[in-house]
Amino acid sequence: MADPDVHRHESHGNHPMSIIAFALLLIGGAFSALWLITLADLPDNKTMNITYGVLALGCLVFATMVFSYLTRHLHHSPVMPDNTKTEIDRYLAKVR
């Protein structure tokens, strides 16, 4: 008999929040590049430098928080689908 407490679903293995966290990583990388560019013009663009640095750090920290939450609390790998032997056998038994 199936355990009602175990929530299984058929999907591609990606959680929607991992897609948002990935987008935040890309945005954080873009802000880091802008932060690095404004370092060359530091005395004149001090406020923009600080703004880009804070935005880059914020995006990267928030993406890390989402990834760690998915891994620890939801037991869902944010980057790899569930490819354990049990899950593969269950999927093949259902599909065949």
C-alpha positions as CSV (number, residue, x, y, z in Angstrom):
1,M,0.0,0.0,0.0
2,A,1.3,3.5,-0.8
3,D,2.3,5.8,2.0
4,P,0.1,8.9,1.9
5,D,2.8,11.0,3.5
6,V,5.2,10.5,0.6
7,H,4.5,13.1,-2.1
8,R,5.7,11.9,-5.5
9,H,5.2,13.6,-8.8
10,E,6.1,13.0,-12.4
11,S,8.0,16.0,-13.7
12,H,11.3,17.0,-15.2
13,G,12.8,17.2,-11.7
14,N,13.2,20.9,-11.5
15,H,11.5,22.8,-8.7
16,P,10.0,26.2,-9.9
17,M,12.0,28.1,-7.2
18,S,15.3,26.6,-8.5
19,I,14.5,28.4,-11.8
20,I,14.1,31.7,-10.0
21,A,17.3,31.1,-8.0
22,F,19.1,30.4,-11.3
23,A,17.8,33.6,-12.7
24,L,19.0,35.4,-9.6
25,L,22.5,33.9,-10.1
26,L,22.5,35.3,-13.7
27,I,21.3,38.7,-12.5
28,G,23.8,38.7,-9.7
29,G,26.6,37.8,-12.1
30,A,25.6,40.8,-14.3
31,F,25.6,43.1,-11.3
32,S,29.0,41.8,-10.3
33,A,30.3,42.6,-13.8
34,L,28.9,46.1,-13.5
35,W,30.4,46.5,-10.0
36,L,33.8,45.4,-11.4
37,I,33.5,47.9,-14.3
38,T,32.7,50.8,-11.9
39,L,35.7,50.0,-9.8
40,A,37.9,51.5,-12.6
41,D,36.0,54.8,-12.2
42,L,35.8,54.7,-8.4
43,P,36.2,58.3,-7.2
44,D,33.6,59.5,-9.6
45,N,31.0,56.6,-9.4
46,K,31.2,55.7,-5.7
47,T,27.4,55.5,-5.3
48,M,26.9,53.3,-8.4
49,N,29.8,51.1,-7.3
50,I,28.2,50.6,-3.9
51,T,24.7,50.0,-5.4
52,Y,26.0,47.4,-7.9
53,G,27.9,45.6,-5.2
54,V,25.0,45.5,-2.8
55,L,22.6,44.3,-5.6
56,A,25.1,41.6,-6.7
57,L,25.7,40.4,-3.2
58,G,21.9,40.4,-2.5
59,C,21.1,38.4,-5.6
60,L,23.8,35.8,-4.9
61,V,22.9,35.4,-1.2
62,F,19.2,35.1,-1.9
63,A,19.9,32.4,-4.6
64,T,22.0,30.5,-2.2
65,M,19.3,30.7,0.4
66,V,16.7,29.3,-2.0
67,F,19.0,26.5,-3.1
68,S,19.8,25.5,0.5
69,Y,16.1,25.6,1.5
70,L,15.2,23.3,-1.4
71,T,18.0,20.9,-0.4
72,R,17.5,20.9,3.4
73,H,13.7,21.3,3.9
74,L,12.1,20.0,0.8
75,H,14.8,17.3,0.2
76,H,14.8,18.3,-3.4
77,S,18.0,18.7,-5.3
78,P,17.8,22.1,-7.0
79,V,20.0,21.1,-9.9
80,M,19.7,17.3,-10.3
81,P,16.5,15.3,-10.7
82,D,15.8,12.3,-8.4
83,N,17.6,9.6,-10.3
84,T,17.9,7.0,-7.5
85,K,17.5,3.3,-8.3
86,T,14.2,3.2,-6.5
87,E,12.8,6.2,-8.3
88,I,13.9,4.8,-11.7
89,D,12.3,1.4,-11.0
90,R,9.1,3.1,-9.8
91,Y,9.0,5.3,-12.9
92,L,9.7,2.4,-15.3
93,A,7.0,0.2,-13.6
94,K,4.5,3.0,-14.0
95,V,5.4,3.8,-17.7
96,R,5.6,0.2,-18.9
